[in-house]
Amino acid sequence: MQISRRALLSAVPAATLLALTPALRARAAEPDGADPAAASADRTALLANTVAIFAGTATSNARPEAAAKIAAIAATARSRLAAMDAATGAAELFHGVTLGTSDPNLTTSFQYLYETALATRAPGVAPDLYGSTAVQQRVADGLTWLYDHFYGDQSQGYYGNWFNWEIGMSTYVSKTLVLLDDYLTANRPDLASAYVAAMDGYLRNGKNGDVDLDSRFHTGANLADITTNRVLQGAVLGDDARISKALADQLTVYAAIDPYHLQHGVTDGFYADGSFIQHSSVAYTGSYGSGLLTRILQTIKMLDGTGYVQGDGLVGVVQGWVADAFAPLIFEGWMMEIVKGRAVSRTTTGYADVAAIVEAVVDLTGYAADGDATALGGYVKFVRQTSRSAPDPAKFVSPVSVVRYADILADDAIPARDLNAPAQHTAFAAMDRSVHRRPGYAFALSRSSTRISGYEYMSGENLMPWFQGAGAHYLYLTGQDQTQAYGIDYFTTVSPYALGGVTAPVETRETVPELYGTAWYDNPALGFTSSSVSQNTYVYFPLSTNAYSGGARLGAYGTAGYVQSDDAAYTAKQAGQLPDDFVAYRNADATKSWFMLDDEIVVLAAGVGDGAGRAVTTTLDTRIAGPSDAVALTGRLRGGTPWTGTGTGPLAWLRYADATQGVAVGYAFLDGPEATVALDTVSRSRRAVRTSNPDTTASKQVFSLSVDRPAGAPHTSLAYALVPHATQDALAHYDRGPLAVIANSTQVQAIRHSTLGLLAANAFTAGTHHAERLTVDGPASVILREERGTTSIAVADPTTGRDTVSVLVHGRAMRAVSADEGVTVRRVPGGTRLDVTTRQAYGRSFQAVLR
């Protein structure tokens, strides 16, 4: 069950969306709108829609499925009123939320006022709350007090985090003004305009209080938040021009990013291949991306029945996001770690993240065409049925969504179906991520390059992130509770130097707070402040310094190559561009390939070592288990001797099995030095990875499989296969095939799988590279597969910088049965040559079928 092609990202180019903006901008130029009566009706509908989103309607809230949500709204409001009653002193509106120097506390105060106001507009809550002008007066009094003492004077504001002042506070204030619109119009007619003027003033990166599309702060999810707030502000002020201008600005967020033709220099947003980037270079679908999805669906619902945006283009784009960007990253209700940035260190992650996406998809079913709505509803059912921790509708934002969710689950005409194919390979080339799915497992791979950051640290979150983008992988197994495999406790108990798939020097690195005593490197005189460009570039999310990261996709098979390099901070420090007290760390050396097949993921590594002579560890895999789980480690040495437990030896294969969780992973060693097997019980506070985490101790058994190289050892190579759900019998047969390593050097890495008829190669350097039937010119990635009399081939440029890639297939000359645009096939002496125009393809694969 697939969403129709018209809805996919590639089918809705930026030009289609941006064609809607002239009408909006023309409408914005008319202070009263082109038609004052129509504009007034539109604003009235927008306000009513917004209240319905957050407070529900009489119909939705009367449904029994909404009872828990309505009860939660009421309970939260009563809690906030009690905290207001208990406030003491001149610096508290709510007890325990001290104001004056804390921007998070000021944001929280506005949040509490919004949550109190919400109960007065939610049908079905107790009569002492719903419609209560007394409660609304208390909220209005609170708004006035905060404005007079802590918000209205901008010379005293804008301390701390810019996000709180430009987005966080404005979000709660704008929604509260909507909820109290009738009351404020009648009793405090100047309060809304005063707040909007202040919010404009705090939009310091704007122009005359408006959004600046050239600002690095006004991009992607942040721009969607800012513009949504401005839409609501325009509605309460009766300012049609503000609404129209904000919507025109927001449309730029829908348009897929074209990296070769950037608009306003912005790289944040969705790409044609489904990638999502925020903060210029961070893979972020699972955090900022889901927030953007939520905000855009709310905008679609707010505009329902108005004349601001016509056509179904917006809905089609969002359907494409769901199918191409989100669904591949969700495994049995769990959001994969590879796209969460610093959010991997939060305790509410994984299953909780997907609940917001499910609510957005539920909302989307109300606007999609019939067939697409069925597919989306089927996906909602599928996530509900396969998740070990199903979404809790009581935590949805909207009571209306709660009821629609219940209707979808109860509709027998909607079959539960994944939007992903059972066997699927997704190459997110624009964000250096790969996701490989098969019945029973999903494999997720995180890399970095000159385009994508190696990690994200910020605000005391994700304190030890150094190798999360250095080939770290996550192998999710069907049926397992993923909180027992990954999530916060994985990063808490597993050494940051020993994430699965990582090659790291044996050293101890210090976190940013340990190094500098603050959450950032503070040196304003040299351009280092909490939100400066230099802080981003060298502290929060530095890029890697090698361009090679990516691979080819052929149907449901894929490759990925990666050249490990120093990051931008270390390179700049070595060049003398950073202060003496700035600390940067050198990486180890490695060139790696991943070949993602059916039953196995084959990993080749060459040039593994360290130019500085340090000891180096390559972690083939790391898994965690409960402290009392029944974990068994069995295997066999290359000479045939059985192996049990931990230690170091020349392994032929190893099997990890957790009988308590009902999962197993096998490791077939194809080449390389002796491996070390370890199983340790680790107990550590979650605050080790995030300063604001609860001081909760996580205790896990930590299994690791590694190849350790002593200090001064020469660079080496190794090859192995990860085999999900492997049995001992299956692992024992790998010494007789079907896998063969064809080449494994820093120039070229290649494997052959005889059963699949598949040959795949990654070439890393300039020159001519040979891998059996393939000759590849320069850096490239190639997959070739022979089946049923045809030869299929896929070619990609992992550097994204080449204009053309040439591949020679040796043997009998073949003709093209089909070929992607940009692929030229011709017969040459000794075989068939493919010339592929990869210019401005941004790592995309080109395919051809030959006979």
N, C-alpha and C positions, 0 to 999 in steps of 0.2 A: 504494500500500500504506500504509494508515493504521492507527494504533492506535485501538482501539475507543473510542467516545465515553465509555464508563463510566470510562475511565482518565484523561480529561483533567482539568486543574486545576479547571475550573469545575464539574465533576461531583462533586468530593469536597470539600465545604465544611468549614470549620473544625469545625463542630458534629459532623460524622461522626467526625473524628479525636479530638476532645476527649471524645467519648462513651466512648472507650476508657480514659480516664484514671482514672475513679472506681475501677475494679477494680484498677488498678495502685496507686493511692494506698491503697486498702483493704489490699492485699497488703503495701504498705510499712509499714502500721501494725502488722502482725503480725511481730514480730522474727524468728520462725522460719518465716514464711510460713504461709498458711492450711493447708497440708499439708506438714509438715517433710520427709517422704520425697520428695514431688514437688518441693519446692523444692531439695533436695539434688541430685536427678536433673537438674533444670533447670540448676543451676550447673555440674554436671559436663559437661553437653552444651555449655554456653556456652563453657567453657574449651577443650574439644576443638575446637569450631568455630573459635575464635579462633586456636588453633595451626595448624589446617589452612589458614586464610586466609593467614597470613604465611609459614608454613614448608612448606605443601603436605602431601600425603599420600603414602604408599608407592605408591599407584596413579598419582597425577598425576605424581610425580617420576620414575617409571620410563619415562614417555613420552619419546620422542626430542625432541619439541617443547619440553619443559621443560629440556632439557640446558643450554642457555645460561643460563637463569635460575638453575639450581642451581649451575652453575659460578661465576656472579657472586656468589651468596651465600657460597660457600666462599672465593673470592678476597678478598672484602671482609673476612670474618672473619680471614683470615690477615694481611691488611694491618693490621687493628686490633690483633691480638696482637703483631705486630712493633712497632707504634707504642707499645704498652704496655711491651714489653721495652726500648725505646730511651728511655723517659721518664727525665728527669733532674731533680734538685732536689725540693723539697717542694711545688711548686705545679704539678706535672704528673702526670696519670694516663696521658696519651698524649703522646708526643713532639710538641712544637710547639704544643700546646694549653694555653697558660698560664692558670692559674686564679687567682682572688683578687679581680679587679675586672671581669672580662669575663663577663657573663651569656650572650652567644652561645657563648663557649668552654665554659661549664658545660653548656649545652644540648648542644653537640657531644660532650662527654664522655659524657653519658647516651646520646646517639645511638650512639656507637661501642660502648658496652656492649651495647645492644640488638642491634646488627648482629652482634656476637660471639655472643651468646646464641642468636640465630636459627639459626646454623649447627648448633648442637647439637641442634636439634629438627627439622631438615629432612632427611627420608629421602633417601638418594642421594648426599649429600656424602661426602667421604672419611671413613673410620672413625675417624681421629684427631680428627674434629670431631663427627660425629653421635653423640649419646648420651654424649659425653665428660664425665664428672663433673669431670675435672681442669679443663677449660675453663670449665665452669659454676662451679666454685669460684673461678676467677680473676674471673669476672664478679661473683659475689657479694662477693668481696673488694673489687672496685672500687666496688660500690654502697656497701659499708660505709665505705670510705675517703672517698668523696665526701660521704656523710651526715655523718661525724664532723668533717670539716674545712671543708666549703664549703656544706652544704645544711641540715643538721639544726638549726642555730642560726638561727632566723628573725630574730633581732635583727641578724645579720650579712648577711642575704640581702635579696632584693627590690630590688636596685639595677638600673638600666638599664630595659629594656623589660618592661612588665607581662606581655606575651604569653609571654615565655620562662618566667616563674615560674608563671603560672596555666594555661598550655596546653602550651607547647613541651616543657619538662622533664617534666611530668606524663605527656605522651603516650608518651615513650620509657620512662619508669620503669614506667608501668602495663603496657605490653606486655612489658617485660622480666620483671616479676613473674609474668605469666601464663606465659611461656616457661619460667621456672625454678621453677614452682609446686611440683613434686614435690621438687626438690632443696632448696628453701628450707624446705619443710615438715619435711623430715627433718633438715636441718643448721643452718638459721638461722630457727627458727620465729618469732622476734620481728621480723625485718627488714621483712617486708611491712607489719605493723601500724605500725611506726615511720615508714615512708615514707608510708603513707596519712595518718597523723596530720599529718605535715609538709605533705603536699599540701593537706590541708584547711586548714591554717593559712595557706598561701600564697594560697588562694582568698579574698583580702582583700575582694573585693566580695561575698562570700557572707555568709550569715547562719549563724553557728555552724558554719562549715565547709561549709555546704550552698550550693547554687546560689541566687543571688538573681535571680529573673526580672524584677525591676525595675531591675537594674543595666544601664547602657549597655554594659558589657563582656560581658555574658552574653546575647548575641543571635545570631540567624542561625547562620552557620557556626561562630562561636566557641562558641555554646551547644552545638552538635552535638559539637564536639571535647571540651568539658568534660564533658558527660554521658556520652559514650562512655567516656572515661577512668574515670568513676565507676562505670560498669557493670563494667568490668574489675576495678576495685579491689574492688567488692563480691563478685565471683566468687572472687578469691583469698582474701578474708577470710571467705568463707562468710556474707556479710551480704546476705540476700535483700532486706531493707528498703532498703538502699542501691541495689541494682539496680533495684528497682521504682520507687523515687522518681526515679532518674535517667532511666528510660525515660518516666515520666509527664512529666517536664520536657522531654525530647527531643521528645515528640509535638507540643509547641507549635511546633516548627520546621517540621513538615510542613504545618501549617494555613496556607492562603493568607492573606496580610495583607489585612485590610479597612481601608483608610486612614481610614474614617469611624467605625470601632469598634475602635480599637487595643487590643491586649491588653498590659498592663504598659507601655504607651507605646512599644512596639517597632514600628519601621518596617522593620527588617531581615528579609529573607526573600523568598519568592516571592509574586507577586501573581497575580490571576486572569488577567491578560493575558499571563503568562509573564515579566514583568519580574522581575529579582532585584536587591535593594539590600542593601548592607552599609555600615557606618559611617554609618548614618542616612540618607544621601542620595547615595551613590555607586553608579552603575550598574556591577555587578560580577559578572555571570554568568560571565565568562571566567576568573576567578581564585578569589575566595571561593566563588562559586557552584559551580564544578567541585569545589572541595575539599569543600563540603557534600555534593554528589552522591556523591563517593567515600565519605565518612564514613557516610552513611545506608545505602548499599549494604552496607558492612561490618557495620553494625548488623543489617540484615535477615539477613545470613549468620550472624552470631553467634547470633541468636535462633532459627535454623532448628531445628525439632523441639522447642522449649521451649514452655512454657505462658504466657510473659510477655505476648505480644500475639497475639490471635487475629484471623482474618479477613484479607482481601486488600486492605484499605483502604490500607495503607502502600505496597504494590506499585503499586496503581493511581495513587496520587499521584505516585510517582517516574516512572512511565511518562508521566504528564502533563508533568512537568518536561522529560523527554527530548524529547517531541514539540513542546511549545509554547515552551519556554524555551531549549533548547540547539540543537536542529537548525536553526532559522532563522539562527543566528549562526555556523554552520560552513559554510564554502564550500570545497569540494574539499579537505577535511581541514585547513583553516586556521581558527583562532578569530579572529573579527573584533576589531579594535582598540577598537571603541566601548564594549566592556564589560570592559575590563581594568584600569581605574584606573591606579595607579602601576606596575603590572606591565608596561605597554607598554615600559618602559625596560630590561627584562631581556633577556639574550641568548638564554635558553631560552624562546621564546614562539612563538605561532602554531601550527605543526604539533605541537610538543611538548605544548602545552596539550591538544590533542584526544586524545592517547593516553590520558590519565587518564579522559576521558569515554567513550572506546571501551571501556576495561576495565570501567567501571561498567555500560555497556549490555550487555556480554557477561555480566556477573554477573546482570543483571536478566532475561536470557532464561531463566535457570533457575527463575524464580519466576512469570513471566507466564503467562497462559492461552495455549493453543496458537496461536491466530491472532495474538495480540499478540507472542508469542515469535518467530514467523516474521517479523513486521514488524520487530522489533528486530534480529533476526539479519540480515535483509536490509539494514538500515541500516548495520550493522557492515561488511558486505561492500561496500556502496556507498562508504563512507568509505575503506576500504582500496583500492578500485579507482581512485578519483578523486584521491587525495592524491598530491602530488608527493614527499612524504616520509611514507611509510606508518608507522603506529605500530609501534614495536619491542616485541614481546611480552616480550623479555628485561628490559625496564624496567617491566613490569607489577609491581604490588605482590605479587600472589598467583600461585604456580605453578599453582594450580587454574584460575585465569582464563586463564593461558597455554594450557592444554590445551583449555579450553572454546572459546577463540578459534580454535584450530586446527580443532576439530570443526565450528564454524560455517562457516569458510572452505571446508572440504572437503565440506560438505553440498550436493549438487546440488539438493536439494528446496527450498533457500532461495534465491530469486532476489535479486540485488543491486538494491536500490531505495532511493531517497531517501525520507525522511519528509516532505520539502518537496515541494510541487507545483512543476512546472517554471516556472509563472508564479504568483508569490505575493508578496503585500505583507503585511508584519507590522508593526503599529504597537504598539510597547512604550510605551504612553502613560504608564505609571507611572514609567518611568525616562527619558523624553524621548529615545527612540531609535526610529529607523525602519530597516527592512531591506526592500529591494525586490529581488526575484529574477526573472530571466528566463533562458531558455536562452542561455548565453554570458557572463553577468555577474551580479554582485550589487553593489548600491549600499547602503552603510551610512552613516547620518547621526547625528551626535551633537549634542544641544542641551542647554540648561540653563534653569533657571527658579527661582522661589521654592521649588520642591520638590526640585530635583535640582542637585547641585553642578556648577560649571563644569569642575572638574578635581579630581584628587587628587595631591598631593605628600606624601611622608612618608619618613622614615628615609633621606634622601639618595637616594631614587628619584624618577625623573621630575622632574628639576630644572627644566625649562622647560615647564610644562604649560599655560600661561595661557590658550590659545585652543582647547584640545582639545574643549571643550564649547560652542564658539561657532559652531556650524554647520559644524564640520569634517566632511568626508566622505571615504570610501574607496571607490574603484571597483575591484572585483576582477574580473579577466578570466579566462575559462576557459582552462585549459591552461597558464597562467603559473605559474612557481615564485614563490609570493608572498613568499619571502624576498628576491627581487629587486625587489619592488614596495613592500612595506611592512615592518613589523617594526622591529627595533632600528635598522637602518641608515637607514630613512626618517626616524626622529626624530633621528638623529645628523646627517645631512647636510642635511636640509631645515630652513630657518629656522623657529623656533617661531612667528614672526609671519606665515609664509607657508604654513601648512597649507592644503590644498585646501578651498575654501569659506569661508575666514575673512576677515573685515574687521578690520584692526588698525591702530592708530596707528603712525606711523613714529617709533619710540623704542627705547631700549635698556633692558630691564629686567634687574635682578640677581636671581640665584637666592637662596634662603633662606640657604645657607651663605655666599654672598658678602656678603649684607646683614648677617648677625649673627655669623658665625664659628662657628656651630653648626648642627645639622640642624633646629633649631626656634628660635622667638623665645623667649628665656629671660628671664622677668620674674616670678618666683614671687609677689612682693609684690602684683602686679596680676592674678594668676590665670593666668599663662602658664607652664606646665610642659610636659614632653614629651608628656603624655597628657591634658592638661586640656581641658575643654569649650571654653575660649576659643581654645586652640591649634587645635582641630578647626574651630571656626567661622570663624576669621579667617586661618589659615595653611594647614592641611592640605587642607581641601576646602570652601571658602566657597561658599555658594549665590549664584545670581544674584538680582536684585531685581525682575524682571518676571515676572508669572505666565503670560504667553502663550507656550506652547510645546506644539505638538501639531497634530493634523489629523484629517481624515476618511479612512476606508478604505471603498472600494466594490469588493467582490470582490477582484481582483488589482491594483487601482489605488489610489493613495494620494496625499495631500497632507500637507504639514507647514508650519507657520508658526512664526516665531520673532522676538521683539523683543529685540535685543541691549541689555544694560543693564550698569551697573556692578555689581560684586559686593558682597557684604555687608561685606567688609573696607574697601573704599573708602568706602562709604556711612557706615559707623561712624566712620571717620577724619574725614570731613567734618563729622560731627555732634559731634566732640570727645569721642568715647567711647573712643578708643584713645590710648596713650602717644605722646609727641612723637617718639620714636625708632622707632616702628613705621612701616614703609613700606607704602603701598598705592598701586595704580596705577589710573588712570582708563581706561575703555574708550572706543572710538569708537562712533559711532551707526550703526544699520542696522536696517531691518525687512525680513525675508526670507521667501520662500515657495519650497517645492520641490514640483513637480508630477511625480509618478513614474508614467510611462506604460509603453509597450512598448519602443519603439526609442530613447527619449530620456528624460532627466530635465531638466525645464525649471526654471530658477532665475530668480526675480525678486527684485530688491533695490531698496529705495527709502529715502530719507532717509539716504543713505550720506555720511558726513562726520564732523566732529568739532566739538562745542560749544566746545572749548578752542582751536580754530583750528589744530590740528596737521595735518600731512600724513597722509593715510590711504591704505592699500593694500588693495584687495579682490582676493584670490587666487581666480581662477575654478577653477583646478586646479593641482596639483603632482604630478609623477611622477618616479620615479628609475629609472635604468638603469645597467647596468655601465659602467665607464669606457671600454671598447672596443666597446660595443654600437653597432650601426648605426642611429642615430636620425635620422629625417628629419622636417622641419617644412615643410609646404606649405599653401597656402591661396589666398584671393582677397580683394581689397579690395572695398569696397562699390561702387566705380565699375567693377569688372570686371577690374582689373589683377591679374595673378598675384602670389603672395607666396611667398617661400622664406626659410627661416631665421629669424633673430631680429630684434628691433627693435620700434618702436611705430607703429601705424597703425590706420586705420578698417576693421577686418577685417569681412568678411561671413561667412567661415568659416575654420577652421584645422584641419589634421589632423596629429596626432602619431602617428608610426609607429616602432616598434622592431622592425626586421626580425630582429634576433638573438633576441628573445623571441617574435616572431610575434604581436605585439599592436598594436592601433591604437585611438585615441580621437579622435572629432571634436568640434568646438565650433562651433555655429551661433549667430551673434550676431544677436539679435532687436532690440536697442535698446541705446543707451548710448554712453558716450565711447569714445575710442580705447583699444585694448588693447596691452599690452606683452608680447612673447614673449621668453623668456630660456632659454638652455641653457648651464649652467655646470658645470665639474668641481669638485666639492667634496670635500675630504679633512679628516676631523675625528676625534678620538678618541671612542670610545664613552663615555668617562668624562664627556663633556660633558653627558650626560643621566642618568647614574647614577654616584655616587661609587665604588661597589664593582665596577663593570664592569671587565673586563680593559682595560689600556691598549692597545687594538687600534684601529688607524686604519681607518675606513671611507671608501672612495673611490667616489664615484658621479657620474654625470652627473645633474644636477638640472634638470628642465624645469619652468618655471612660466609661467602665463598669468595676467596681472593687469590690473586697472584702477587706475591711480595718480592720486591727487588731491593737488595741492600744498597747502602750508599756506595757510590763509585762504580756500580755494576753497569756494563754496557747496555745500550738500548736493545729491546727484545720484541718479539711478536708472539701473539697467541690467537687461538681460534677455538670457539666453543658454540654450542647451541643450547638455547633455553627451550625446554620441551614441556609445555603446560600439561598437567594431568598425566604425566608419563608413568607407565608401569615399568617394573624392573625388566621384564622381557623385552619391551620396546627399546629400552636404553641399551640392552646388551647387543642389539643388532646394528648399532650405529658404526661399529668398526668395519662392517661389510657394506656400508652405504645407507641410504642413497646419496648422502652428502659428500662432496669432494671440494677441498680448497684448491682453487686453480692458481691464485696468486695472493700474496699477502705481504706487501711492502708499503713504504710511504709514497710510492708512485702509483701503484694500482693494487686493488683488492678485488677478488672475484671468486665466486662459488658456482658449482653446478649441482643440480638436483635431478638425478636420473629419472626418478619416477614421474616427476612433473614435466620433464623435458625442458627444464628451465636453466638458463645461463644468465648470470647477472654480474655486472662489474661496475666499480667506481674507480675512475681515473682522477688523480689529484693534481698532477703537474703538467707543465707544457711538454710537448713531444708526442711520440707515437707509443701507444701502449697495446700490448697483446694479451688476450685472454681466450685461449682456444680459438673458436671460430670468429672471435671479435677482434678487430683492430680499431682503436679509438684514438682520435686526434685531440690531444689536450685534455684539460679537466672536464669531466662529463660523467653522467650516470646512465647506464644502459641495462635494460632487461630484455631478454630474448626467450621466447617460448615456442616450441614446436608441438603442434597437436593437430590430428585429423588432416594432414596434408598441407597445412598452412604454417607459416612462421609469423608470429606476432612480435613486434618490437616496440619498445618505448625508450625515448631519449630525453634527457633533461640536462640543463646547465645549473649545477648547484651553486655556482658563484654568482649567478644572475648578471654577469658582466660580459658574456660572450655574445657576439653577433651571430655566429654559426657554429654548429658542432657537426663533425663528419664521422661516420661510422661505416666500416667495411665489414660485411658478413661474408666470410670465406665459404667456398663450396659452389655448388651449382648455381648459376645465375637465376634470379627470381624476378618476377614482375609484381607491381603493386596491385593488390585487390582493392585496397582502400588506403587512404593516407590523410592525415590531418593537413589542413592548410599550413603551408610553411615547410612541408616535408617533400623533398625531391628524391625519387628513387630511380637509379639507372644501373644498367649492367656494366661491369668493368671486368677486365681480365682477372680471373681468380675468384669472382664472386659478385656481390651486389653492394653498391654504395648508397648510403643515405646521407643527404646533406640537409640539415635541419636549421631553419632560421629561428634562432632563440633570442634574437634581439628584442628587448623589452618584454620578455615573456615572464620575468620574475620567478624563475624556477619551475614553471609549468612543464608538464610532460607532454611530449608529442608522440603520437602513435601511428603505426602503419601495420597493415596485414599484407604479407607477401606469399606468393605461390610460385 
